[in-house]
């Protein structure tokens, strides 16, 4: 049971003692006041440590309960207040609720009613505090001012992202896998008027088409085998907020049509439902495909493309903004280091700056995490980097042989094999570096006969 801080305001000492005994027996902290003026003075002197609940007698000399409630709500609108009275009337109860009271208790009290009310209010207060703390942490993590970069190429994208945030215009983010498309999408959301609402993400390439529709639009009970209850989709969960659709180019034609309807009409149909629902969601889409070419060959709807592509942001790959590499590398070392003294040697930084980073920022982060784990001292030397970096880059394994060169399939096989080996045969990390879904990696490993033993 969650323990709370409770203030009691009643001019009758017997009531104060009765409630104090009941609540302290449950582990709550209790402070009593004989009048409204004393209570208001105490609340005014509290610096951030407000109580979870205030119990106020409706009829007291001087300031009555309704006036005390009115003043509390004027200065502390979120504070939970319950009025108590032995002379309850419907009119008084209605007036209390209009002023923002949480509840209205009738004297004489029943102990179980007091317990149930206080426990529920204290638990609610704890959840509200946790939610407020979580939102603050999320805002801190995605604070646009905390984005790490030095290059003018990335600054141009970042500046434009903050500029378009003020509108609800559709934004299409283009770039290679691992360049930071979700980071730019979060920058748009947390720089917009929707910043206090939810920012959700969905990778359209990571799950099957059927599951994707349910994840996006939700489903009703009985819509398909296993649908034992109603399920709210991400569109409904992100109402009044933003939804980031990564790899939008992998969306099927059927889902493209349903997404277009949502963008045009602000309404959608959960799987198995017969009545449309409405949602106010800002969509930010991203892809590493050339959607104009996809439109030309009929794989992507032209009308949906223009709906999403009001503003286009092209994120440059890491190899085109090498001045950002040292800043990012040092940031990731601080993030994963077990000891604050750990640092990158000058030689290591030089090698990182020369490498081409085909997996972009995601590959750099995974490399730094691995280096921090392997390093046995405070200095992270080149010996703790993958061989492809210390040997001068990943290109040497892909030099075409003199008998005609490598096919595209050979290049893909060699690169997947190299990444898989360098991550210690870790499939999740390999799929992140390669920028493909885990199921796609499994299929490629089987196709090329790549395994840990081999």
Buried (B, 14 or more C-beta within 10 A) or exposed (E): EEEBBBBBBBBEEEBBEBBBEBBEEBEBEBBBBBBBBBBBEBBEEEEEEBBBBBBBBBBBEEBBBBBBBBBBBEEBEEBBBBBBBEEBEEEBBEBBEEBBBBBBBEBEBEEEEBBEBBBBBBBBBBEEEEEEEEBEEBEEEBEBEEBBBBBEBBBEBBEBBBEBBEBBEBBBBBBBBBBBBBBBBBBBBBBBEBBEBBBBBBBBBBBEEEEBBBBBBBBBEEBEEEBEEBBEBBBBBBBEBBBBBBBBBBBBEEBBEBBBBBBEEEEBBBBBBEEEBEBEBBBBBBBBBEBEEBBEEEBBBEEBBEBBBEBEBEBBBBEEBBEBBBEBBBBBBEEBBEEEEBBBBEEBBEBBEEBBBBBBBBBBBBBBBBBBEEBEEEBBBBEBBBEBBBBEBBEEBBEEEEEEEBEEEBBBBBBBBBBBBBBEBBEEBBBBBBBBBEEBBEEBBEEBEBEEEE
